Amino acid sequence: MMKSIVLIALAIASSTAALAQVSAVPLTAAQVFDNRISSAEKEIVPAAEAMPDEKYAFAPSNGEFKGVRTFAEQVKHLAAANYQLGARILGEEPPHNERNETAPDSIRTKAEIVEYLRASFVYLHKAAASFNDNNLVVPIPGTTGSWQRTRLGLSIDAIAHAYDHYGQMVEYLRMNGIVPPASR
């Protein structure tokens, strides 16, 4: 019995030591932002999928909601911003000619919108992969402002913006009696 306890204690101690060594390895900025993008993606995409097709045109109307975006417009806006911010980080033009955080008019159905959203996260992952210690806080040519002039600032904006609209999506889901997937 004592031998088993000693063996179990040794196994736990060696596992703990191995985990400590793994977590002691510093992450790169690209890895940190890629992980944050993945976290947002894992909450936002299932939320977009949870809203039924027939509710994609839903916009709140009780209270002070005049002129707010529909659920579809929320998702498209979030995805368009992902593309625009990713393009700025990469020094490219947005792939679908996104302007003013607006998606192309051709994206209309739930299936098209969800695919557009998914692809926007793929694009953000590509942008995060372009980070390195030499370019993270270097001003990007053609950008203005202060914090949005760097890859670091644009990445923070992308994640904050995504979660801002995720919060609105959650409200729209709940107004329609749908528990968001991340809350189930």
Backbone as CSV, one residue per row, in Angstrom:
resi,resn,N_x,N_y,N_z,CA_x,CA_y,CA_z,C_x,C_y,C_z
1,MET,0.824,-1.190,0.000,0.000,0.000,0.000,0.870,1.258,0.000
2,MET,1.880,1.262,0.886,2.772,2.422,0.973,3.515,2.611,-0.335
3,LYS,3.890,1.508,-0.994,4.593,1.588,-2.278,3.699,2.246,-3.334
4,SER,2.417,1.926,-3.343,1.466,2.518,-4.297,1.324,4.012,-4.069
5,ILE,1.258,4.404,-2.808,1.121,5.823,-2.488,2.359,6.585,-2.948
6,VAL,3.528,6.011,-2.715,4.775,6.648,-3.134,4.819,6.772,-4.654
7,LEU,4.421,5.713,-5.361,4.417,5.753,-6.833,3.436,6.802,-7.363
8,ILE,2.265,6.886,-6.755,1.279,7.888,-7.175,1.819,9.287,-6.908
9,ALA,2.420,9.501,-5.756,2.991,10.809,-5.425,4.088,11.186,-6.403
10,LEU,4.944,10.229,-6.761,6.001,10.488,-7.736,5.417,10.822,-9.107
11,ALA,4.365,10.114,-9.503,3.726,10.379,-10.793,3.129,11.790,-10.815
12,ILE,2.467,12.162,-9.734,1.889,13.511,-9.660,2.988,14.559,-9.677
13,ALA,4.026,14.328,-8.912,5.131,15.297,-8.857,5.795,15.450,-10.212
14,SER,6.022,14.340,-10.917,6.671,14.448,-12.232,5.740,15.100,-13.249
15,SER,4.432,14.841,-13.155,3.472,15.486,-14.056,3.419,16.986,-13.800
16,THR,3.411,17.352,-12.531,3.391,18.771,-12.167,4.651,19.465,-12.664
17,ALA,5.791,18.806,-12.508,7.047,19.393,-12.981,7.032,19.555,-14.495
18,ALA,6.507,18.560,-15.196,6.435,18.646,-16.662,5.515,19.783,-17.091
19,LEU,4.369,19.926,-16.410,3.451,21.019,-16.742,4.085,22.375,-16.446
20,ALA,4.819,22.467,-15.368,5.469,23.729,-15.022,6.490,24.113,-16.085
21,GLN,7.195,23.118,-16.638,8.176,23.407,-17.674,7.490,23.895,-18.937
22,VAL,6.389,23.283,-19.300,5.658,23.699,-20.497,5.142,25.122,-20.340
23,SER,4.551,25.432,-19.190,3.978,26.763,-19.015,5.042,27.836,-18.815
24,ALA,6.285,27.434,-18.508,7.360,28.403,-18.330,7.895,28.924,-19.660
25,VAL,7.545,28.252,-20.761,7.998,28.688,-22.076,7.206,29.935,-22.460
26,PRO,7.896,31.038,-22.713,7.167,32.264,-23.046,6.465,32.158,-24.394
27,LEU,5.299,32.751,-24.452,4.550,32.792,-25.705,4.979,34.010,-26.510
28,THR,4.860,33.906,-27.815,5.116,35.061,-28.671,3.852,35.920,-28.712
29,ALA,4.006,37.147,-29.139,2.846,38.023,-29.294,1.858,37.410,-30.281
30,ALA,2.372,36.802,-31.336,1.495,36.164,-32.329,0.670,35.059,-31.678
31,GLN,1.288,34.269,-30.818,0.558,33.188,-30.144,-0.501,33.730,-29.190
32,VAL,-0.152,34.781,-28.457,-1.102,35.375,-27.511,-2.333,35.894,-28.258
33,PHE,-2.120,36.657,-29.320,-3.259,37.202,-30.055,-4.016,36.113,-30.801
34,ASP,-3.322,35.135,-31.312,-4.008,34.038,-31.988,-4.919,33.298,-31.005
35,ASN,-4.436,33.100,-29.776,-5.272,32.460,-28.754,-6.500,33.299,-28.431
36,ARG,-6.357,34.606,-28.332,-7.491,35.484,-28.033,-8.480,35.495,-29.198
37,ILE,-7.968,35.482,-30.411,-8.847,35.417,-31.586,-9.627,34.105,-31.561
38,SER,-8.940,33.010,-31.239,-9.612,31.705,-31.157,-10.702,31.708,-30.094
39,SER,-10.425,32.321,-28.952,-11.431,32.378,-27.883,-12.675,33.123,-28.346
40,ALA,-12.468,34.261,-28.987,-13.611,35.030,-29.498,-14.373,34.223,-30.542
41,GLU,-13.651,33.622,-31.451,-14.253,32.828,-32.526,-15.108,31.694,-31.960
42,LYS,-14.631,31.032,-30.904,-15.351,29.895,-30.308,-16.651,30.302,-29.634
43,GLU,-16.805,31.580,-29.322,-18.060,32.061,-28.752,-18.953,32.694,-29.815
44,ILE,-18.353,33.436,-30.726,-19.122,34.230,-31.689,-19.738,33.374,-32.798
45,VAL,-18.965,32.478,-33.381,-19.505,31.665,-34.483,-20.688,30.807,-34.015
46,PRO,-20.591,30.092,-32.884,-21.765,29.338,-32.426,-22.972,30.232,-32.109
47,ALA,-22.720,31.448,-31.644,-23.841,32.370,-31.394,-24.522,32.734,-32.711
48,ALA,-23.737,32.973,-33.745,-24.313,33.282,-35.065,-25.092,32.087,-35.605
49,GLU,-24.594,30.902,-35.355,-25.283,29.690,-35.823,-26.552,29.416,-35.031
50,ALA,-26.602,29.866,-33.768,-27.748,29.566,-32.902,-29.020,30.295,-33.298
51,MET,-28.881,31.457,-33.912,-30.080,32.214,-34.298,-30.722,31.544,-35.515
52,PRO,-32.008,31.213,-35.438,-32.686,30.591,-36.580,-32.689,31.519,-37.803
53,ASP,-32.704,30.918,-38.972,-32.703,31.678,-40.224,-33.758,32.787,-40.220
54,GLU,-34.972,32.422,-39.794,-36.078,33.377,-39.864,-35.933,34.530,-38.870
55,LYS,-35.006,34.432,-37.933,-34.783,35.501,-36.959,-33.577,36.376,-37.306
56,TYR,-32.911,36.108,-38.412,-31.742,36.908,-38.781,-32.117,38.366,-39.082
57,ALA,-33.379,38.615,-39.400,-33.835,39.984,-39.662,-34.303,40.682,-38.385
58,PHE,-34.195,39.993,-37.239,-34.656,40.565,-35.972,-33.808,41.757,-35.552
59,ALA,-34.492,42.803,-35.120,-33.872,43.951,-34.459,-34.813,44.349,-33.326
60,PRO,-34.280,44.652,-32.161,-35.145,45.051,-31.049,-35.954,46.289,-31.409
61,SER,-37.160,46.376,-30.873,-37.998,47.542,-31.159,-38.614,48.142,-29.903
62,ASN,-38.660,47.399,-28.797,-39.205,47.947,-27.544,-38.135,48.763,-26.848
63,GLY,-38.449,50.007,-26.535,-37.483,50.862,-25.856,-36.702,51.722,-26.834
64,GLU,-35.496,52.061,-26.472,-34.646,52.968,-27.258,-33.798,52.206,-28.270
65,PHE,-34.427,51.593,-29.238,-33.699,50.789,-30.224,-33.898,51.264,-31.651
66,LYS,-34.365,52.473,-31.833,-34.631,52.980,-33.175,-33.341,52.978,-34.007
67,GLY,-33.420,52.352,-35.171,-32.308,52.373,-36.116,-31.167,51.416,-35.820
68,VAL,-31.341,50.485,-34.866,-30.250,49.550,-34.578,-30.155,48.480,-35.663
69,ARG,-29.017,47.848,-35.729,-28.784,46.795,-36.718,-29.626,45.561,-36.418
70,THR,-29.968,44.841,-37.470,-30.587,43.529,-37.305,-29.507,42.555,-36.836
71,PHE,-29.920,41.361,-36.453,-28.947,40.350,-36.053,-27.987,40.075,-37.208
72,ALA,-28.525,39.923,-38.412,-27.680,39.686,-39.594,-26.680,40.823,-39.780
73,GLU,-27.141,42.052,-39.623,-26.252,43.208,-39.796,-25.176,43.260,-38.712
74,GLN,-25.520,42.830,-37.494,-24.511,42.760,-36.420,-23.383,41.809,-36.823
75,VAL,-23.756,40.624,-37.277,-22.766,39.608,-37.631,-21.940,40.062,-38.830
76,LYS,-22.603,40.599,-39.838,-21.879,41.076,-41.025,-20.929,42.219,-40.679
77,HIS,-21.367,43.133,-39.830,-20.537,44.253,-39.407,-19.297,43.750,-38.660
78,LEU,-19.488,42.830,-37.739,-18.374,42.259,-36.985,-17.362,41.621,-37.943
79,ALA,-17.851,40.814,-38.877,-16.970,40.135,-39.829,-16.258,41.130,-40.746
80,ALA,-16.970,42.138,-41.206,-16.352,43.141,-42.084,-15.231,43.878,-41.348
81,ALA,-15.470,44.189,-40.072,-14.423,44.840,-39.276,-13.220,43.916,-39.113
82,ASN,-13.472,42.621,-38.900,-12.360,41.664,-38.819,-11.513,41.730,-40.083
83,TYR,-12.176,41.740,-41.228,-11.444,41.814,-42.504,-10.674,43.127,-42.626
84,GLN,-11.319,44.236,-42.291,-10.644,45.527,-42.436,-9.449,45.650,-41.499
85,LEU,-9.618,45.249,-40.255,-8.511,45.349,-39.304,-7.397,44.368,-39.663
86,GLY,-7.776,43.156,-40.074,-6.771,42.188,-40.513,-5.999,42.687,-41.719
87,ALA,-6.698,43.300,-42.651,-6.045,43.836,-43.851,-5.063,44.944,-43.483
88,ARG,-5.460,45.801,-42.552,-4.575,46.879,-42.131,-3.307,46.310,-41.479
89,ILE,-3.477,45.289,-40.654,-2.330,44.640,-40.015,-1.395,44.054,-41.069
90,LEU,-1.976,43.434,-42.085,-1.188,42.776,-43.135,-0.675,43.746,-44.194
91,GLY,-1.158,44.979,-44.178,-0.748,45.936,-45.203,-1.365,45.634,-46.550
92,GLU,-2.586,45.084,-46.522,-3.302,44.707,-47.745,-4.611,45.485,-47.840
93,GLU,-5.220,45.392,-48.989,-6.589,45.885,-49.145,-7.525,44.807,-48.596
94,PRO,-8.660,45.187,-48.011,-9.610,44.173,-47.544,-10.004,43.251,-48.703
95,PRO,-10.060,41.952,-48.445,-10.252,40.983,-49.527,-11.552,41.088,-50.309
96,HIS,-12.593,41.630,-49.694,-13.887,41.753,-50.375,-14.252,43.218,-50.580
97,ASN,-13.245,44.074,-50.525,-13.455,45.524,-50.689,-14.288,46.127,-49.569
98,GLU,-14.211,45.558,-48.353,-14.966,46.085,-47.223,-14.569,47.539,-46.984
99,ARG,-15.558,48.360,-46.709,-15.364,49.764,-46.374,-16.336,50.118,-45.249
100,ASN,-15.911,50.970,-44.343,-16.771,51.421,-43.245,-17.396,50.270,-42.462
101,GLU,-16.626,49.202,-42.298,-17.067,48.018,-41.551,-18.397,47.466,-42.075
102,THR,-18.532,47.498,-43.391,-19.749,47.025,-44.050,-19.395,45.870,-44.979
103,ALA,-20.144,44.798,-44.861,-19.936,43.615,-45.692,-20.507,43.834,-47.090
104,PRO,-20.048,43.056,-48.058,-20.623,43.144,-49.407,-22.122,42.850,-49.388
105,ASP,-22.862,43.551,-50.224,-24.316,43.356,-50.317,-24.699,41.951,-50.764
106,SER,-23.795,41.266,-51.440,-24.095,39.934,-51.968,-24.229,38.881,-50.870
107,ILE,-23.793,39.193,-49.658,-23.878,38.239,-48.543,-25.201,38.482,-47.832
108,ARG,-26.155,37.546,-48.026,-27.520,37.799,-47.546,-28.095,36.706,-46.655
109,THR,-27.895,35.452,-47.006,-28.534,34.371,-46.253,-27.737,34.057,-44.984
110,LYS,-28.392,33.365,-44.064,-27.697,32.961,-42.839,-26.455,32.156,-43.184
111,ALA,-26.577,31.204,-44.085,-25.422,30.360,-44.448,-24.275,31.211,-44.999
112,GLU,-24.593,32.178,-45.853,-23.562,33.060,-46.416,-22.925,33.937,-45.334
113,ILE,-23.755,34.424,-44.427,-23.259,35.299,-43.361,-22.346,34.527,-42.417
114,VAL,-22.756,33.326,-42.023,-21.936,32.520,-41.117,-20.618,32.142,-41.791
115,GLU,-20.652,31.804,-43.053,-19.409,31.481,-43.765,-18.497,32.705,-43.860
116,TYR,-19.064,33.847,-44.120,-18.317,35.109,-44.173,-17.666,35.392,-42.812
117,LEU,-18.419,35.164,-41.744,-17.904,35.347,-40.386,-16.740,34.398,-40.130
118,ARG,-16.928,33.126,-40.414,-15.845,32.143,-40.206,-14.584,32.534,-40.965
119,ALA,-14.761,32.898,-42.206,-13.606,33.271,-43.038,-12.925,34.529,-42.501
120,SER,-13.698,35.423,-41.876,-13.090,36.634,-41.311,-12.163,36.289,-40.153
121,PHE,-12.503,35.261,-39.399,-11.613,34.824,-38.312,-10.370,34.137,-38.866
122,VAL,-10.521,33.394,-39.949,-9.342,32.807,-40.609,-8.387,33.926,-41.020
123,TYR,-8.947,34.988,-41.534,-8.142,36.137,-41.967,-7.457,36.814,-40.773
124,LEU,-8.167,36.931,-39.649,-7.553,37.507,-38.448,-6.419,36.618,-37.932
125,HIS,-6.599,35.305,-38.019,-5.515,34.392,-37.618,-4.284,34.619,-38.512
126,LYS,-4.521,34.816,-39.783,-3.416,35.109,-40.711,-2.705,36.396,-40.305
127,ALA,-3.485,37.400,-39.926,-2.901,38.675,-39.505,-2.071,38.490,-38.238
128,ALA,-2.593,37.733,-37.272,-1.852,37.502,-36.026,-0.540,36.775,-36.292
129,ALA,-0.541,35.885,-37.271,0.677,35.131,-37.601,1.774,36.037,-38.168
130,SER,1.410,37.236,-38.587,2.407,38.147,-39.168,3.166,38.948,-38.104
131,PHE,2.753,38.835,-36.834,3.418,39.575,-35.760,4.793,39.005,-35.476
132,ASN,5.696,39.891,-35.101,6.975,39.476,-34.524,7.482,40.611,-33.647
133,ASP,8.541,40.351,-32.916,9.062,41.358,-31.988,9.487,42.638,-32.688
134,ASN,9.804,42.544,-33.971,10.290,43.719,-34.700,9.178,44.583,-35.281
135,ASN,7.959,44.039,-35.419,6.918,44.831,-36.087,5.680,45.100,-35.232
136,LEU,5.646,44.621,-34.016,4.440,44.699,-33.197,4.012,46.135,-32.897
137,VAL,4.948,47.004,-32.585,4.592,48.379,-32.226,5.152,49.415,-33.196
138,VAL,5.602,48.965,-34.343,6.091,49.880,-35.377,4.877,50.461,-36.112
139,PRO,4.816,51.770,-36.273,3.687,52.360,-36.998,3.559,51.774,-38.413
140,ILE,2.339,51.475,-38.784,2.050,50.916,-40.100,1.876,52.076,-41.075
141,PRO,2.601,52.063,-42.176,2.471,53.160,-43.153,1.020,53.331,-43.603
142,GLY,0.602,54.585,-43.716,-0.745,54.886,-44.194,-1.808,54.880,-43.116
143,THR,-1.423,54.633,-41.854,-2.405,54.657,-40.774,-2.293,55.975,-40.027
144,THR,-3.378,56.324,-39.351,-3.389,57.566,-38.579,-3.832,57.264,-37.159
145,GLY,-3.845,58.268,-36.336,-4.246,58.080,-34.952,-3.056,57.708,-34.100
146,SER,-3.331,57.237,-32.903,-2.227,56.868,-32.024,-2.158,55.359,-31.869
147,TRP,-3.058,54.772,-31.093,-2.965,53.338,-30.823,-3.334,52.479,-32.026
148,GLN,-4.107,52.976,-32.978,-4.475,52.174,-34.139,-3.432,52.227,-35.241
149,ARG,-2.280,52.748,-34.949,-1.230,52.821,-35.963,-0.340,51.582,-35.957
150,THR,-0.498,50.705,-34.979,0.398,49.551,-34.853,-0.387,48.248,-34.920
151,ARG,0.317,47.165,-35.175,-0.315,45.846,-35.177,-0.909,45.532,-33.805
152,LEU,-0.183,45.913,-32.759,-0.678,45.693,-31.403,-2.012,46.419,-31.196
153,GLY,-2.076,47.689,-31.535,-3.303,48.461,-31.361,-4.457,47.944,-32.202
154,LEU,-4.166,47.604,-33.443,-5.217,47.088,-34.325,-5.737,45.738,-33.843
155,SER,-4.854,44.929,-33.291,-5.262,43.621,-32.780,-6.148,43.754,-31.553
156,ILE,-5.768,44.669,-30.671,-6.611,44.926,-29.501,-7.980,45.414,-29.958
157,ASP,-8.000,46.296,-30.943,-9.259,46.804,-31.483,-10.102,45.662,-32.056
158,ALA,-9.484,44.761,-32.798,-10.227,43.650,-33.406,-10.890,42.781,-32.342
159,ILE,-10.160,42.460,-31.294,-10.705,41.597,-30.247,-11.791,42.335,-29.450
160,ALA,-11.522,43.580,-29.081,-12.517,44.360,-28.325,-13.789,44.562,-29.143
161,HIS,-13.627,44.883,-30.422,-14.775,45.104,-31.296,-15.600,43.827,-31.446
162,ALA,-14.920,42.702,-31.618,-15.629,41.425,-31.765,-16.462,41.127,-30.520
163,TYR,-15.880,41.317,-29.346,-16.621,41.049,-28.115,-17.740,42.065,-27.875
164,ASP,-17.555,43.290,-28.311,-18.621,44.284,-28.203,-19.858,43.798,-28.959
165,HIS,-19.662,43.358,-30.174,-20.801,42.908,-30.971,-21.289,41.531,-30.551
166,TYR,-20.410,40.713,-29.996,-20.854,39.447,-29.428,-21.860,39.721,-28.312
167,GLY,-21.587,40.715,-27.481,-22.519,41.070,-26.415,-23.882,41.466,-26.961
168,GLN,-23.889,42.188,-28.050,-25.156,42.566,-28.671,-25.858,41.341,-29.263
169,MET,-25.083,40.448,-29.857,-25.661,39.213,-30.400,-26.312,38.391,-29.292
170,VAL,-25.649,38.317,-28.137,-26.192,37.580,-26.996,-27.535,38.173,-26.574
171,GLU,-27.615,39.490,-26.514,-28.882,40.135,-26.159,-29.972,39.789,-27.164
172,TYR,-29.647,39.837,-28.445,-30.635,39.517,-29.478,-31.098,38.060,-29.350
173,LEU,-30.155,37.157,-29.091,-30.523,35.750,-28.903,-31.478,35.612,-27.729
174,ARG,-31.125,36.210,-26.609,-31.954,36.087,-25.401,-33.328,36.732,-25.595
175,MET,-33.401,37.828,-26.337,-34.700,38.453,-26.627,-35.599,37.528,-27.437
176,ASN,-34.981,36.543,-28.086,-35.734,35.580,-28.878,-35.844,34.229,-28.185
177,GLY,-35.569,34.200,-26.876,-35.710,32.975,-26.095,-34.631,31.939,-26.349
178,ILE,-33.486,32.365,-26.853,-32.393,31.439,-27.175,-31.248,31.662,-26.193
179,VAL,-30.846,30.607,-25.516,-29.708,30.682,-24.621,-28.446,30.583,-25.496
180,PRO,-27.546,31.547,-25.395,-26.332,31.499,-26.194,-25.544,30.212,-25.913
181,PRO,-24.952,29.616,-26.939,-24.207,28.355,-26.739,-23.161,28.424,-25.632
182,ALA,-22.482,29.544,-25.471,-21.434,29.642,-24.445,-22.024,29.629,-23.041
183,SER,-23.330,29.858,-22.917,-23.983,29.867,-21.593,-24.701,28.566,-21.283
184,ARG,-24.646,27.641,-22.180,-25.369,26.375,-21.965,-24.560,25.425,-21.111
